[in-house]
Amino acid sequence: MKSASLLLFIALLFLGERGWAETGGLCDFNSFARNVFLKGQNYQPTLKLFQKENFAQDWKKYVSTLNGNKDKDWFYANLFFDRDVLATNKLRESDKFLGMWDEGFLFKFKPLKNFEETFDHFILESKNVDLMKDFNLDLLSDFNGSLMKGSSEAHELGKPRNYDVYYSMDQNDALKYEGRLKNNELLEVDSHFKNGLKDVAYPPHAQVKPLMEKAFQDFREGLSAAKNLEERVRVYTDFTKKMITIHPFGDGNGRTTRFTLNYLLCKEGLPPVILEDTIDLSVSNERFYEKVINGVKSSHMLMDDIAWRKAHGLEIRKSPYNLTAKLPEKIWFKSKGMKEKGSFPMDAYDYAQFVRNNKKGYQSSAFPESDQLRDYTDWVKKWSVQFVKKGHENDLYQVKRVPEEMMELSKNANQRLKTKESLEAFYQKFYEKDEIHRGLGMQESLTDPELLDHFRVKKGIHESMSGNAQQDYANFNGLMEQPDRFFKYADDHMNATGIYNRSVFASTSKTTAVAKRFSKGFLMDPASIKEIKGQMIVSALTPKYGAVDFNRLSEISEKASKTKFYSKYPRQQEVSIAGGITPSSVTRVEFHDVKIKDAVQNTGEWIAGETEVTRTRILERLQDDPSKVKFTTLGPDGKVISEKTISLY
């Protein structure tokens, strides 16, 4: 049963809509992440959630927090350049994906500098631009000239093209795109291949101005008719699709079109969009609109994650959210007993850790990103299950690696997670809202300060058998690559055999009943049970990563390993935590001072029998500030003796 404190704490997270630009550019907590935490991975926000009333001012604050040109360049590149453009300019290593995390990564790319200057000049000064009057081909030509400044053909830039242009596609591209391209009346596709290529011609240069004028007319009419933000954004996406199809300039059409889209979005107070690829001519207007909406969400998540990383001393260029636009929202699968396909939401942190841990090496691959995604998808299917019985179709379970960010923040967490905001962000990124519980019968009572330490110091009941959390995290991630060893570790842990004394796990339960049973001396001998002076139950949030539900692990072992693992004590509802419980995630501590009168057998094991409770102390995180606890002391009759609020740090 959940504690009242935790329920109130979770309810409180619904309040407020703070975002990436608060506190001088550093977010307190991510409103999108908060709703995912509360409502699940399928939560779909409205565009208004991402809107900022004073966008230009907030943007300047945000960018000013970035650490020098390296971080700023990395940030702008994610927002404004598709990955293929970056790769062909040799801005990354041969592995385009991992190159973004290279510590020596530094842009030396003239167009990027142009983008920053153009953005600062046009978008941040665009407040007085009237889209109904001033949004025209002259403005777009200014965009193009500024973006392409210093190019080898600068004399032809900044004005509509006066020659015809086309691009060539090979047979593979033709198979994928030709049918849809032929449906676009503005494009002309060659009927035959020449030297293995087929040309796609954009509209003749003589048609550029009249076609663009028609596009502007449609734009103004659509904007006049739009009733809300979503409808206005649809007008913007329709226009940019037309613009890239017309290809009004001699060069830089992709950059200019993406910039134009961002210009329109930013005037609405929305962040610049991260697109998964170039503005694809072959996709429908509806699909492109969906891509832009997802891109707004991706850029918002990246910006909030950067702010969070900066606030906690983490490398901002290792944010996995620069990848989300490239990744599918869901991983689809179908297993035995399922009538229809199921899906797991894509987890950016788990995917990032998969790439970091993977020793396969994708640098020699022609398509490193797609190869990595394919391997990760296979891994998720192997290490995941869905409960297919009627009424439980949405009961998904996946074993996930521990991200290096969670490892880092768990280390000395009492020094790094000391505020309401830092604790809330930590929970939202790395924890589920469900609780796990651990009970312990103790041979001595604990003082009030010792009880408070369970919220801030990792010792005793929090620890795994090895007592080395950081090594446990690393070992857990390594074992994920070796299923046979992983299930052998789990079997040894569950049966207290083999390498149990070096287990990476700490045992917890999904139920307080099991924790209470252990606090009464379960698995202890009768003489030791009679010496128990204190019965303690610690409750905490369940980690998203490095947590293993042993009952569900049985199902996974059939797919992931030759080793047949089964849960020996399913009634215990065991969830084992790699590295143990992080004190910062503890939600409640309940301690009973007791006198045990006898030990009795229960289901074949000894536990405390008749017990006199002389005092009970309950410590719960406050609903409005998880850096504080409510400390309640009860007498032997269960009546409140004292209540006080204590700051943990």
C-alpha positions in Angstrom: 0.0 0.0 0.0 1.4 3.4 -0.9 2.2 5.9 1.8 0.0 9.0 2.1 3.1 11.1 1.8 4.1 9.6 -1.5 0.6 9.9 -3.0 0.5 13.5 -2.0 4.0 14.0 -3.4 3.0 12.5 -6.8 -0.2 14.5 -6.8 1.9 17.7 -6.3 3.9 17.0 -9.4 0.8 17.8 -11.4 1.1 21.5 -10.3 3.1 24.1 -12.2 4.3 24.2 -15.8 8.0 25.3 -15.5 10.2 24.6 -18.4 13.7 25.0 -19.9 14.1 28.7 -19.5 13.4 29.1 -15.8 16.0 30.2 -13.2 18.3 31.9 -15.7 18.1 29.2 -18.3 18.2 26.1 -16.0 15.0 24.1 -15.6 13.8 23.1 -12.2 12.1 20.0 -13.6 10.8 19.1 -17.0 7.0 19.4 -17.4 7.0 16.8 -20.2 9.1 14.3 -18.1 6.8 15.0 -15.1 3.7 14.0 -17.1 5.4 10.9 -18.5 6.4 10.0 -14.9 2.7 10.4 -13.8 0.8 9.2 -16.8 3.1 6.7 -18.5 5.1 6.6 -21.7 2.1 7.0 -23.9 1.4 10.5 -22.7 0.9 12.9 -25.6 1.2 16.5 -24.7 -0.4 19.5 -26.5 1.8 21.9 -28.3 0.8 24.6 -25.8 2.8 22.8 -23.2 6.0 23.7 -25.1 5.1 27.3 -25.8 7.0 30.2 -24.2 5.5 33.7 -24.2 8.8 35.5 -24.2 10.7 33.2 -26.5 13.5 35.5 -27.6 14.3 36.6 -24.0 14.2 33.0 -22.7 16.3 31.7 -25.6 19.0 34.3 -24.9 19.0 33.2 -21.3 19.2 29.6 -22.2 22.0 29.8 -24.7 24.0 32.0 -22.4 24.2 29.0 -19.9 26.0 26.8 -22.4 29.7 26.3 -21.8 31.6 28.0 -24.5 31.6 27.6 -28.3 32.0 23.8 -28.3 28.7 23.2 -26.4 26.9 26.0 -28.3 28.0 24.6 -31.7 26.9 21.1 -30.7 23.5 22.4 -29.6 22.9 24.5 -32.7 24.0 21.6 -35.0 21.4 19.3 -33.4 18.7 21.8 -34.0 19.5 23.0 -37.5 21.3 20.4 -39.4 20.3 16.9 -40.5 22.8 14.2 -39.7 23.8 13.4 -43.3 24.8 17.1 -43.9 27.0 16.9 -40.8 28.6 13.6 -41.8 29.4 14.5 -45.4 31.2 17.6 -44.1 33.4 15.3 -42.0 32.2 16.9 -38.7 32.0 13.5 -37.1 33.9 10.3 -37.1 32.9 7.6 -39.5 30.3 6.5 -37.0 27.9 9.5 -37.3 26.0 8.5 -34.2 28.9 8.1 -31.7 30.8 11.0 -33.1 28.4 13.3 -31.3 29.8 12.0 -28.0 33.4 12.3 -29.0 35.2 14.4 -26.3 37.4 16.0 -29.0 34.4 16.9 -31.1 34.5 20.6 -32.3 32.8 22.1 -35.3 34.9 23.9 -37.9 32.0 24.4 -40.2 31.3 27.8 -41.8 27.5 27.2 -42.4 27.0 26.5 -38.7 28.4 29.9 -37.8 26.1 31.4 -40.4 23.2 29.6 -38.8 23.9 31.0 -35.4 24.3 34.6 -36.7 21.2 34.3 -38.9 19.1 32.9 -36.0 20.3 35.6 -33.7 19.6 38.3 -36.2 16.3 37.2 -37.7 14.4 35.1 -35.2 15.4 37.0 -32.1 14.4 40.3 -33.7 11.3 39.0 -35.4 8.7 40.1 -32.8 7.6 43.1 -35.0 7.3 41.1 -38.2 3.7 40.8 -39.4 3.4 37.4 -41.1 0.3 38.6 -43.1 2.3 41.5 -44.6 6.0 41.0 -44.3 6.4 37.2 -44.9 7.4 37.1 -48.5 10.0 36.0 -51.0 12.2 38.9 -50.2 12.4 37.8 -46.5 13.2 34.2 -47.5 15.9 35.5 -49.9 17.5 37.4 -47.0 17.4 34.1 -45.0 19.2 32.3 -47.9 21.8 35.0 -48.4 22.7 35.1 -44.7 22.7 31.3 -44.3 24.9 30.8 -47.4 27.3 33.7 -46.7 30.8 32.8 -47.8 29.8 30.0 -50.1 31.6 29.5 -53.4 28.6 30.6 -55.3 27.6 33.5 -53.1 26.9 35.8 -56.1 23.9 33.6 -57.0 22.5 33.4 -53.5 20.1 35.6 -51.6 17.8 35.7 -54.7 15.5 33.3 -56.6 17.3 31.0 -58.9 17.6 31.8 -62.6 18.4 28.2 -63.8 16.8 24.8 -63.6 17.8 22.3 -60.9 17.3 18.6 -60.3 18.6 15.7 -58.2 19.4 12.1 -59.0 18.3 9.0 -57.3 19.6 5.4 -57.6 17.5 2.3 -58.1 17.1 1.7 -54.3 15.8 5.2 -53.8 13.6 4.9 -56.8 12.0 1.8 -55.4 11.2 3.6 -52.2 10.2 7.0 -53.4 9.4 7.1 -57.1 5.7 6.4 -56.8 5.1 9.1 -54.2 7.3 11.6 -56.1 5.3 11.1 -59.3 2.2 12.1 -57.4 3.7 15.5 -56.8 2.5 17.6 -59.7 5.4 20.1 -59.2 8.1 17.4 -59.8 9.1 15.7 -63.0 10.6 12.2 -62.7 12.6 10.7 -65.6 11.0 7.7 -67.2 14.3 5.8 -67.6 17.5 5.2 -65.7 20.7 6.7 -67.2 24.0 5.2 -65.8 22.0 3.7 -62.9 20.5 7.1 -62.0 17.1 8.7 -62.5 16.7 12.4 -62.4 14.0 14.3 -60.5 13.5 17.8 -61.8 12.2 20.7 -59.6 9.9 23.3 -61.2 11.6 25.3 -64.1 13.2 28.5 -62.9 10.6 30.6 -64.8 7.9 29.2 -62.5 9.6 29.9 -59.2 8.2 33.3 -58.5 4.6 32.6 -59.5 4.6 29.3 -57.6 6.0 31.0 -54.5 3.5 33.8 -54.7 0.7 31.2 -54.8 2.3 29.5 -51.8 2.3 32.8 -49.9 -1.3 33.4 -50.8 -2.3 30.0 -49.5 -0.2 30.7 -46.4 -2.1 33.9 -45.7 -5.5 32.4 -46.3 -4.6 29.4 -44.1 -3.3 31.7 -41.3 -6.5 33.8 -41.4 -8.7 30.7 -41.1 -6.6 29.0 -38.3 -8.4 28.9 -35.0 -5.6 27.6 -32.7 -1.9 26.9 -32.4 -2.1 23.4 -33.9 -3.9 24.7 -37.0 -1.4 27.5 -37.4 1.5 25.1 -37.2 -0.2 23.0 -39.8 -0.2 26.1 -42.1 3.6 26.4 -41.4 4.3 22.8 -42.3 2.3 22.9 -45.4 4.1 26.0 -46.6 7.6 24.6 -45.9 6.7 21.4 -47.8 5.7 23.6 -50.8 8.8 25.6 -50.4 11.2 22.7 -50.5 9.3 21.3 -53.5 9.6 24.5 -55.5 13.3 24.8 -54.5 13.4 28.6 -55.0 17.1 29.1 -54.6 20.2 27.9 -56.4 21.7 26.4 -53.3 21.0 26.0 -49.6 17.3 25.2 -50.1 17.2 22.6 -47.4 18.9 24.9 -44.8 16.7 27.8 -45.8 13.5 25.8 -45.6 14.4 24.3 -42.2 15.3 27.8 -41.0 12.0 29.2 -42.3 10.1 26.5 -40.5 12.0 27.3 -37.3 11.4 31.0 -37.8 7.7 30.5 -37.9 7.7 28.1 -34.9 9.8 30.4 -32.8 7.4 33.3 -33.5 4.8 31.2 -31.9 7.0 30.7 -28.8 7.9 27.1 -29.8 11.5 25.8 -29.7 13.4 25.2 -33.0 12.4 21.7 -34.2 14.7 18.7 -34.4 13.8 16.8 -37.5 14.6 13.1 -38.0 16.0 13.8 -41.5 15.7 16.3 -44.3 12.3 17.6 -45.3 11.3 14.5 -47.3 9.6 15.3 -50.5 8.0 11.9 -50.6 6.0 12.1 -47.4 2.5 13.4 -47.2 1.7 16.8 -45.6 0.0 15.0 -42.7 3.0 12.9 -42.0 5.3 15.9 -42.2 3.1 17.7 -39.7 3.4 14.7 -37.4 7.2 14.8 -37.8 7.3 18.4 -36.9 5.2 17.9 -33.8 7.5 15.1 -32.7 10.5 17.3 -33.5 9.1 20.1 -31.2 8.8 17.5 -28.4 12.3 16.2 -29.1 13.9 19.6 -29.0 12.1 20.5 -25.8 13.3 17.3 -24.2 16.9 18.0 -25.4 16.8 21.5 -24.0 15.4 20.5 -20.6 17.9 17.6 -20.4 20.8 20.0 -21.2 19.7 22.4 -18.5 19.3 19.5 -16.0 22.8 18.1 -16.9 24.4 21.5 -16.5 22.7 21.9 -13.1 24.2 18.6 -12.0 27.7 18.8 -13.4 27.1 16.2 -16.2 28.5 16.5 -19.8 25.8 18.1 -21.8 27.0 16.7 -25.2 26.2 13.2 -23.9 22.5 13.9 -23.7 20.6 11.0 -25.3 17.8 13.3 -26.3 19.8 14.6 -29.3 18.9 11.2 -30.7 15.1 11.0 -30.1 14.1 12.5 -33.4 16.0 9.7 -35.1 14.5 6.9 -33.0 11.1 5.3 -33.4 8.6 6.2 -30.6 7.8 2.5 -30.1 9.4 -0.9 -30.6 6.8 -3.3 -32.0 6.7 -7.0 -31.4 4.4 -10.0 -31.3 4.9 -12.9 -29.0 3.1 -16.2 -28.4 -0.5 -15.8 -27.2 -0.9 -12.3 -28.5 -3.7 -11.6 -31.0 -2.2 -8.2 -32.0 1.1 -6.6 -32.0 2.3 -5.0 -28.8 4.9 -2.3 -28.3 7.4 -0.9 -25.9 8.1 2.8 -25.8 11.6 3.8 -26.9 13.8 4.7 -24.0 16.5 7.2 -24.9 18.7 6.6 -21.8 18.5 2.8 -22.2 19.4 3.1 -25.9 22.3 5.4 -25.1 23.7 3.0 -22.6 23.3 0.1 -25.0 25.5 2.0 -27.5 28.0 3.0 -24.8 28.3 -0.6 -23.6 28.2 -2.3 -27.0 31.7 -3.6 -28.0 30.6 -4.7 -31.5 31.9 -1.5 -33.2 29.8 0.1 -35.9 32.5 2.4 -37.4 33.1 0.2 -40.4 29.4 -0.1 -41.2 27.8 1.8 -44.1 24.7 2.5 -42.0 25.9 2.6 -38.3 22.7 4.2 -36.9 20.3 1.7 -38.5 22.6 -1.2 -37.5 22.7 -0.1 -33.9 18.9 0.5 -33.8 18.3 -3.0 -35.3 20.6 -4.6 -32.7 18.9 -2.6 -29.9 15.5 -3.6 -31.1 16.5 -7.2 -31.1 17.9 -6.8 -27.6 14.6 -5.2 -26.3 12.6 -8.0 -27.7 14.8 -10.5 -26.0 14.8 -8.8 -22.6 11.1 -7.9 -22.5 7.8 -9.5 -22.0 4.1 -8.5 -22.2 1.5 -10.2 -20.0 -1.0 -11.5 -22.5 -3.8 -12.7 -20.3 -7.1 -10.8 -20.6 -7.2 -7.6 -18.6 -3.4 -7.4 -18.5 -2.5 -6.5 -22.1 -0.8 -3.3 -21.1 1.4 -5.0 -18.4 4.8 -4.5 -20.0 8.1 -5.4 -18.4 11.6 -4.7 -19.7 15.0 -5.2 -18.1 17.1 -2.0 -18.7 20.7 -1.2 -18.2 21.8 1.4 -15.7 22.6 4.7 -17.5 26.0 6.3 -16.6 24.1 9.4 -15.5 22.2 7.5 -12.9 25.4 5.8 -11.7 27.1 9.2 -11.5 24.3 10.9 -9.5 23.8 7.9 -7.2 27.4 8.4 -6.2 27.5 10.9 -3.3 23.8 11.6 -4.0 23.4 13.3 -0.6 25.8 16.0 -1.7 24.4 16.4 -5.2 20.6 15.9 -4.8 19.8 18.2 -1.9 17.0 20.4 -3.3 13.4 19.9 -4.1 14.0 20.5 -7.8 17.1 18.2 -8.1 15.3 15.4 -6.3 12.1 15.7 -8.4 14.2 15.7 -11.7 16.1 12.6 -10.4 12.9 10.7 -9.8 11.3 11.6 -13.1 14.3 10.6 -15.2 15.2 7.4 -13.4 12.3 6.1 -11.3 8.8 4.7 -11.7 6.1 6.0 -9.4 5.5 2.5 -7.9 7.2 1.6 -4.5 9.4 -1.2 -3.5 9.9 -2.3 0.2 12.6 -3.9 2.3 12.2 -5.2 5.9 14.8 -6.0 8.5 14.8 -7.4 12.0 17.5 -5.6 14.1 19.3 -6.6 17.3 19.3 -3.0 18.5 17.2 0.1 18.3 18.2 3.1 16.2 18.4 6.7 17.2 16.4 9.5 15.4 19.5 10.7 13.5 20.3 7.1 12.5 16.8 6.8 11.1 17.1 10.1 9.2 20.3 8.8 7.6 18.3 6.2 5.7 17.2 9.1 3.4 20.8 10.3 2.7 23.4 7.7 3.5 23.9 4.3 1.7 24.5 1.7 4.3 23.0 -1.5 5.8 19.5 -2.1 4.5 20.2 -0.2 1.3 23.1 -2.2 0.1 23.6 -5.2 -2.1 25.6 -8.2 -0.9 28.8 -6.8 -2.4 28.4 -3.3 -0.8 29.9 -1.6 -3.9 27.1 0.1 -5.8 29.2 1.6 -8.6 30.8 -1.8 -9.3 27.4 -3.5 -9.1 26.0 -1.1 -11.8 28.9 -1.8 -14.1 28.7 -5.6 -13.5 24.9 -5.5 -14.1 25.4 -3.8 -17.4 28.1 -6.3 -18.4 26.0 -9.3 -17.5 23.2 -8.0 -19.8 25.5 -8.9 -22.7 25.8 -12.5 -21.3 22.3 -13.9 -20.6 23.6 -17.3 -19.3 25.8 -15.6 -16.7 23.0 -13.1 -15.9 20.5 -15.8 -15.0 23.2 -17.7 -13.1 23.8 -14.6 -11.0 20.0 -14.3 -10.4 19.7 -18.0 -9.5 22.6 -17.7 -7.0 21.1 -14.6 -5.5 17.7 -16.1 -5.1 19.0 -19.4 -3.5 21.8 -17.9 -1.5 24.3 -20.2 -3.2 27.4 -19.9 -5.4 28.5 -16.2 -5.7 25.7 -15.0 -3.5 28.1 -13.1 -1.3 29.2 -11.0 -4.3 25.6 -10.5 -5.7 25.1 -7.2 -7.6 21.5 -7.2 -6.2 19.7 -6.0 -3.1 16.3 -7.8 -2.6 13.1 -5.8 -2.2 9.4 -6.6 -2.6 6.5 -5.1 -4.4 4.4 -5.6 -1.2 4.7 -4.3 2.3 3.5 -7.6 3.6 6.7 -9.4 2.6 8.8 -6.5 4.0 6.9 -6.9 7.4 7.6 -10.6 7.3 11.3 -10.0 6.9 11.3 -7.4 9.7 9.9 -10.2 12.0 13.0 -12.3 11.4 12.1 -14.4 8.4 15.0 -16.7 7.5 16.6 -16.1 11.0 17.0 -18.8 13.7 14.6 -18.7 16.7 17.3 -17.5 19.2 18.2 -14.6 17.0 14.5 -13.7 16.4 14.0 -13.4 20.2 16.9 -10.9 20.3 15.2 -8.5 17.8 14.9 -5.0 19.3 13.7 -3.2 16.2 11.6 -4.0 13.2 12.3 -1.7 10.2 10.6 -1.3 6.9 12.1 1.0 4.2 10.0 2.0 1.2 11.5 3.6 -2.0 10.6 4.4 -5.6 11.3 1.6 -8.1 14.2 2.3 -10.4 13.5 2.2 -14.1 17.0 0.9 -14.7 18.8 -2.0 -13.1 15.7 -3.4 -11.4 14.7 -7.0 -12.0 11.2 -8.4 -11.2 12.1 -12.0 -10.5 8.7 -13.3 -11.3 8.8 -11.8 -14.8 12.4 -12.8 -15.2 11.3 -16.4 -15.5 9.5 -15.5 -18.7 12.4 -13.5 -20.1 14.9 -16.3 -19.5 13.1 -18.5 -21.9 13.9 -16.1 -24.7 17.2 -14.6 -23.6 19.2 -17.6 -22.4 19.6 -21.4 -22.5 19.5 -21.3 -18.7 16.0 -21.9 -17.3 15.5 -19.4 -14.5 12.4 -19.6 -12.2 11.3 -17.7 -9.2 11.5 -20.0 -6.2 9.4 -17.9 -3.9 6.8 -16.1 -6.2 4.8 -15.0 -3.2 7.6 -12.7 -2.2 7.1 -10.6 -5.3 10.8 -9.9 -5.4 12.2 -6.9 -7.3 16.0 -7.0 -7.0 17.9 -3.7 -7.4 21.4 -3.5 -8.9 23.6 -1.6 -6.5 20.9 -1.5 -3.8 18.5 1.3 -2.9 19.7 4.8 -3.4 18.9 6.8 -0.2 17.6 9.7 -2.3 14.8 7.5 -3.6 13.6 6.5 -0.1 10.0 7.6 0.5 9.3 6.2 3.9 11.0 4.6 6.9 8.9 2.9 9.6 10.7 1.6 12.8 9.0 -0.3 15.6 10.9 -0.7 18.9 9.8 -4.1 20.1 10.1 -6.9 22.7 9.8 -10.3 21.1 8.2 -12.8 23.5 8.5 -15.9 21.3 9.3 -17.2 17.8 6.8 -19.3 15.9 6.8 -21.3 12.7 5.0 -19.9 9.7 4.8 -21.7 6.3 7.8 -23.7 7.3 10.0 -20.8 8.5 10.5 -19.1 11.9 9.3 -15.5 12.5 8.5 -13.4 15.6 5.3 -14.5 17.4 3.8 -12.5 20.2 5.3 -9.0 20.1 5.1 -5.9 22.3 5.5 -2.6 20.5 6.9 0.0 22.8 7.3 2.8 20.3 6.8 3.5 16.6 8.6 6.1 14.5 7.5 7.0 11.0 9.5 9.2 8.6 7.9 10.3 5.3 9.1 12.7 2.6 7.0 15.8 2.6 4.5 16.2 -0.2 5.6 19.7 -1.1 9.4 19.3 -0.7 11.2 15.9 -0.9 14.3 17.4 0.7 12.4 17.4 4.0 10.7 14.6 6.1 7.8 14.5 8.5 8.9 12.7 11.6 6.1 11.2 13.7 6.5 9.3 17.0 3.7 7.0 18.3 3.3 5.5 21.7 2.6 1.8 22.5 -1.1 2.6 22.2 -0.6 4.0 18.6 -1.4 7.5 19.7 0.8 10.4 18.4 3.4 11.6 20.9 5.1 14.1 18.7 5.3 15.4 15.1 8.0 17.5 13.5 9.4 18.5 10.1 13.1 18.0 9.5 15.3 19.2 6.7 17.5 16.3 5.4 20.4 18.5 4.2 
